[in-house]
């Protein structure tokens, strides 16, 4: 089993939502509500139909946005701006994670299916924005979401990541497979939802429900 200590991790690749903050703050519920509102307004659906379509597109395309782009011609920039206009007040500062990241050897980068602006807002709210050397968002990925293999390769090139010396941290188990296939060590942070556990397997090398404790124990 790849271990962040034994593979001498030089770059830590972190997902953002429900990974660097606990899913229990339910921030992503606001994003999902915004997605439903967007679908209702743009496709003239009621809430039940919008919810069903959102789930279906997510499962078939990796993100709801990708499905809306391909099947309904939605402008991704307009979608991203709308769905990420959320209230961050439920998100508390994370001084423990801040201290652990400060002591953690190696570069730290963000790899998210969200937007750069959303990532920057969340990192600032958590008080950990000063620790990250780069953000690779869905726009940089050409709107191709994880777990499609292509954005992983593009991210590696853009952020100069050596997969054999990298560890990826994610709340969605299926998003770790391309990382493992490229040679990264992987860490799954369960988000408490069935869709987060889908696609698990041998490519999940480590599991933790306390990211700060894991990083403190495995980062040295």
ABEGO torsion letter per residue (X at the ends): XBBAAAAGBABBBBBBBGAABBAAAGAAAAAAAAAAAAAAAAAGBBAAAAAAAAAAAAAAAGBAAAAAAAAAGBBAAAAAAAAABBBAAABBBBAAAAAAAAABBEBBBBBBABBAAAAAAAAAAAGAAAABABBBBAAAAGGBBOABAAAAAAAAAAAGBBAAABBBBBABAAAAAAAAAAGBBBBBBBAGBAAAABGBEAABABBBABAAAAAAAAAX
